[in-house]
């Protein structure tokens, strides 16, 4: 038996980010520079994307953005913000504070 292409692509696992950090990352953003914020939580270059989503969480893509001015910002580390890529305080909730942090060993 050889599964069809449609059968191989079906996946019932939810595509949810992992909690990368239980607090936001303070960063200096440069006007006009393109950034890719990690939305999956697997990147080793938090809070930015390193391509880990391609093998760890194929349904999640980085959020690309370009700041309109030089600024300091708090970028979300828990990956559950309602205002990505910026922190909205979601990390203070119990489900984030009680989450196990992923240990990247690869």
Secondary structure, 3 states (H helix, E strand, C coil): CCCCHHHHHCCCCCCCCCCCCCCCEEEEECCCCEEEECCCCCCCCCCECCCCHHHHCCCCCCEEEECCCCEEEEECCCCCCCCCCECCCHHHCHHHHCCCCCCCCC
